[in-house]
């Protein structure tokens, strides 16, 4: 009897040890994926931190370079104007900053270009560039980054450009102590009278309709300008690896565009 009880206790002990071994192996097996995940997560964090450290100087250099490019285009156009050629590229460098490095970098580029032009040409010329072209670059970069259709980005840019025209008229009117809007309306009146004379219309439009026509002319001019900016950016930025949303089908047909 005594020997049987001893053998049973030995079997119980062996069973208990086997159970402990099995449990420990299960715990190790369950902890191994967690340890692997923690190790992989640590490696990912280290790699992301290293990549951010490497991208920070590149981001700063590209932002400064493109901001100086925008300022240089405005500076050259002021002293060596080539018609609308340089004007097309006024907002493009800042929009490119947004496409490459995001919102904060584009605002830094707009501010940097304004400060650089204030040193080179004075604060008046600098303000004429910042409003609307620097802000327009940020706006276009935002719409292009979000893949907004052309009609939306052109409309928003045209409204901003229209506000920029009235801002420049107001700024120059304050500096010259004269209302430049009156001179602009007089020019539109002369143009309207010449058109009426050619069409043999014996009538004189009222001042209200002339002012309304002047505002409509400014808006149409900005629509045409923004369309040309979109077209030039579509052809240029795609070759730089930062494409903008594709144009409508009729534009692609006219340009005979093939992907």
BELTA-V15785 format. One record per run of one state. SS is the DSSP state (hx for helix, st for strand, lp for the rest). FROM is the first residue (numbers start at 1). LEN is the number of residues. Records with the same first field share a line. If there is no record, write none. Layout:
SS=FROM-LEN ; FROM-LEN
//
This chain:
lp=1-1 ; 80-6 ; 90-2 ; 102-1 ; 122-1 ; 146-4 ; 177-3 ; 199-8 ; 238-11 ; 255-5
hx=2-78 ; 86-4 ; 92-10 ; 103-19 ; 123-23 ; 150-27 ; 180-19 ; 207-31 ; 249-6
//
